[in-house]
Structures are given as C-alpha cells and as structure tokens.
Amino acid sequence: MDTMKALLERKSVRSYTGTPVTIEQRNQLLKAAYASPVSMGQYDTVELTVVQNPELLAQIDDTAAKRFGREKMLYGAPMLIIASTQLKGDATDNAAYSNTATIIENLNLAAVDLDLGACHIWGAIVAVAGDDGLKRSLKISEGFTPVAGLVVGQTADGYTDRDIPEGRIKTEILD
C-alpha cells in the first residue's frame, strides 16, 4: 500500500453495491485493525464486532432510525465493524477513545487499499450503545461500550486524489 496515496484518496463512502465483502478482504481488514497501536499495549481493553448478518444490520439501522429520525444510517453497507472499549468515566477515557479511533482509521485506510468503500460512523453506534438488548445480540462483552464504527462494502464510487488544502487545521509550529 502507498500510505500517502491511501490518505489522499480516502473519503466517506455512502453508497454500496450490496456485494458482500469477501472472507479474504475481511481478514485483511482485521489484520490492519490488529496492527493498530493501543495505549500501553492493553489490547484486552478493546474489542471488535464484525456484523455481516443482514437481519442484525437491519436491526441496527432500525434502532438508529428510531433514535435519530433518519433512515439507512448504515447506508446499505453489507458490513459494519464496531469498536468497543472499557470506559471509566474519567480523563483516562481519552486513551480508550483514541485507541478505537486509531483502529477505525487503520481499517479505513485498509479499505481504500482493498478498493472497498468505507465510512466512519457515529450515530448508529450511539444507538447501539444505548440498547442493552441489541448489545447482547451483537455479543458485545459486559463492561464494554461501543464507541466507533466503520461501514464497509463494495462500491461503484472510485477513489481519486483529493485536493487537501494546506492550513485547513490551525497549526502552530514552535521551532
């Protein structure tokens, strides 16, 4: 993978063909997730849930629609990867959130490399986190909270270089 190419081409994809992600693609995505850094090497504080079951995806979409009044919050993607973590309710949660965000970004860049569409999502994850029955159906471990997600799938959208404006993020360089 050309890392800069993946970074410059990555975009949020919100339309999918419905073709399932192959087992090989799923394994490559998970390999990218497993390569993610996690604070202090505490990999037991994060877990992933890969949802490809159409009924569970529909249930997540329905739960999110009820919470936010919007339909198709998973955009019809055939796969959702949920990152969950253990939250303590204090400032140390910053590391937990950062860990899951890093995992999702590794997955996102791997999706670009595999020519799969992907979109980092939040709303549907908030809906899942607030529904204990759904969390049980998704086999999310007790004490873990879903905090980030990525929908993934085949797409007709292609990847091309994006024009990234310099200075779009305020930057102080202290020499």
Phi, psi and omega in degrees: 000136171272106187301312181297323178298314179297318179297317183282338179266339184304136177209166177277117181260128183236022175218134186228150182281341184094349177292129181296153171289135180287163177299320180296317178296316178300317180296321178294318177300313181294325176299319177297320178297316182293339178278354183293144173286145175228135183312125178058019179065023183271070183294342179284357179266000178230152174212153179246144174236119179258116183251116176237351180291118184302324180292319178292321177299318178295320179296319177296314179300316180296317179298317179293320180297319179295322182286320188247354179070023179234140178271160171052053179285350173260003174059021180076013179293144181277357180215138172233129175249121181255131174255124180241155181212170176266120179255143181252346181082022177222188185298338179291346176297340177305317179295319180297315178295318180297318179303312183290324178296321179294319178299314180297320180293321175300317178298318181298314179293323177296323178298318177300314181299326180273003182059036175256145173285151178205151177214125176287122185239153180236313187305311180297328180289321176300317180296317178297315182300331181269006183235097184300322179295318178293320177300321177295317178299328180273001178059036175281126187299147174303136180088357178253144180240126174294128182231348181206155179207160177221124171270144186218144174177171174296143181218155173274346176292134177262166176256131174223161177303138174258150174277111181259109182293133174293144178080010181292340174244125179305128185228127173254124177253118184252095180278000000 
